[in-house]
Amino acid sequence: MYSSPFPEDTDYTPAGSITLTDEKGRSLECYIEHSLTVDGQEYVLLLPVDSPVEIFAWQGDDEEEEAVLVEDDAIIDEIFTTAQAVLSEQNLVLKNTAYALTVAGELPPVEESELFTLEIEDDEAQLEPEQLQLLASFYHEEQEFAVYTPLDPLLFFARITKTGNPELLSPEEFRQVQPLLEEHLFNEVE
């Protein structure tokens, strides 16, 4: 049996990782994929340690069904224990983490029949369809729900504050620094 060298009440963060915290106090453990400094400001590209998941509600009739992303915290709280129980059958642990729900554990192998392509409509940008893998589906009060994990990694971009804590960039801030960051990342790859 493995025993941790750290006391149980110690909040241990592995080297090369950092914890994001949202306004509700929830945390999300992330690996630091890349770190760079632009004009004296340190930025980090973060990848969650656990796999992100999204819960969709299937709505409509048999001919025209539509998957609607569940974003309402009240609904997530209501269905969380059911989703957790269904995922535990696959040895996955559902977590209500900051910025995204996540699951800990080994994801099943990707099967073409279990993939779902999400077409994202955005008036401002041409977004690529997102491929999602079905992990589980369940019913709650006669409503069908499905838990999917994106095939593409979910990445967060943050700045390191003067206190050493990560702070997510707003979409506007990211757009402002994106050309500089891409230039630095591209130059480091060469």
Sequence and secondary structure as in RCSB ss.txt:
>XXXX:A:sequence
MYSSPFPEDTDYTPAGSITLTDEKGRSLECYIEHSLTVDGQEYVLLLPVDSPVEIFAWQGDDEEEEAVLVEDDAI
IDEIFTTAQAVLSEQNLVLKNTAYALTVAGELPPVEESELFTLEIEDDEAQLEPEQLQLLASFYHEEQEFAVYTP
LDPLLFFARITKTGNPELLSPEEFRQVQPLLEEHLFNEVE
>XXXX:A:secstr
    SS TT     TTEEEEE TTS EEEEEEEEEEEETTEEEEEEEESSEEEEEEEEEE SSSEEEEE   HHH
HHHHHHHHHHHHHTTT EEEE SSSEEEES      GGGEEEE    SSS    EEEEEEEEEEETTEEEEEEEE
SS   EEEEE TTS EEE  HHHHHHHHHHHHHHHHHHH 
